Amino acid sequence: MTWIRTAARLLLGAFLVTAGIAHLVVPGEFLAQVPPFLPAPGAIVLVSGLVEIALGAAVLLAPARLRPAVGLAAAALFVLVFPGNVSQYLTGTAAFGLDTDAARATRLLFQPLLVAWALWSCGSWPLLRGARGSGRHRARN
């Protein structure tokens, strides 16, 4: 099982780095995901691409003791960009070959899987359980 988790982590890191580079190379595709009410969509695409590259590198290279925290950060990124995916669906904007509502809706279903992938492959689940447990403990005292 360890080698499967390692392979999943390395694949996740490569995915993040590749997606981040794509933000810089073909930013127009990513503009479709920026909700229309947000300012400076070009800057948002640029910064999110740089964040993805940094997180992908961290997923690939972080020492084992830091990987759970990196996994939480990657999962948080996937949660933070979800409203952009929803916006792309609601506005009916085509990008990345997602040119139908069905394709855009299907993509929305995969976002929770990306969150789970980051948490599992980086060994972050215990951090989440610990945070919940410590909150309950404090509430009792």
Secondary structure by P-SEA (a helix, b strand, c coil): caaaaaaaaaaaaaaaaaaaaaaaaccccccccccccccaaaaaaaaaaaaaaaaaaaaacccccaaaaaaaaaaaaaaaaaaaaaaaaaacccccccccaaaaaaaaaaaaaaaaaaaaaacaaaaaaaaaaaaaaaaac
